[in-house]
């Protein structure tokens, strides 16, 4: 039987936070979950003591359902297994597993054995079918999305095709959703909830650099480009970002242009790095990767995470009542 995203994840509002590395820190993830939606922290390449530190901060911020996002293609099978085992061993059952892209079968098996909820983001129909068959909530990412792109299809087209193939699965729409009206369109296409990235980049609890936040607020969709230039740390994956001097002139040298701190560890940031500028970043922030979806057209200010969730609450709950006859 088809369930809403809220029911599938045990939350009140079917809004999911994208697990944006560097942006979706423990504070933002906890704020989203405490507001009744599904928060998610970006795990990226963290492992060992640095991942433990982040998980402790997340647990201290919320006891509500909340996710941790990992990226199979970035870390590889061995590192992903280490990350997953840490997550399962160091967090309560209320913490769900979120994956950007399909993992190997062993990962599906391990998560299923743990009893944890699983969310998998995909960009193609066949990948969504596979994830759903293994019990995952499927996030259908459209080409309108900011960040790294998993496919080539428009959001609503992908959602509709997945709904046709998976009439009973829980499908969440992602890409270009910056307002409740955008969410309503995605729900009408067959989605059971929505995942927001760019809309939360500007949240007060977001760890995005102030320059990054202001750039998103001031941007329109026409200011974004799909490129492959921010490849250091995440090669061979197209991404939608705000246009910068780097996207306009990709022939520049790969010099270090800044510094950033991740869970207490200092890193140098080279030009063309996939790392986003955060509130701990210094240097030429204006040249760094500022991932931004077409949803920036609807973003005009920097609200709290709770305000963002509340703005989408009505349309999500109304859809749930219409589909199931009961409130989520």
Protein Blocks (a to p, Z undefined) as FASTA:
>chain_A
ZZdfklmnopablcdcdddehjlgfklmmmmmmnopacdddfklaghjllmmmmmmmmmm
pccdcdddddfklnommlmmmmmmmmmmmccfklccddedjddfklmmmmmmnopacddd
dfbfklmmmmmmnopacddddfkbgcjdfbfbdfklmmmmmmmmmmmbccddeehiabfk
lmmmmmmnopabdcdfklmmmpmklcbdfklmmmmmmpcfklpccdfklmghpahiacdd
dddfklmmmmbccddfbdcdeehiacdddehiabdcdfkbgcjfklmccdddfklmmpcb
dcdfklmmmmmmmmmmmmmmmmnopaZZ
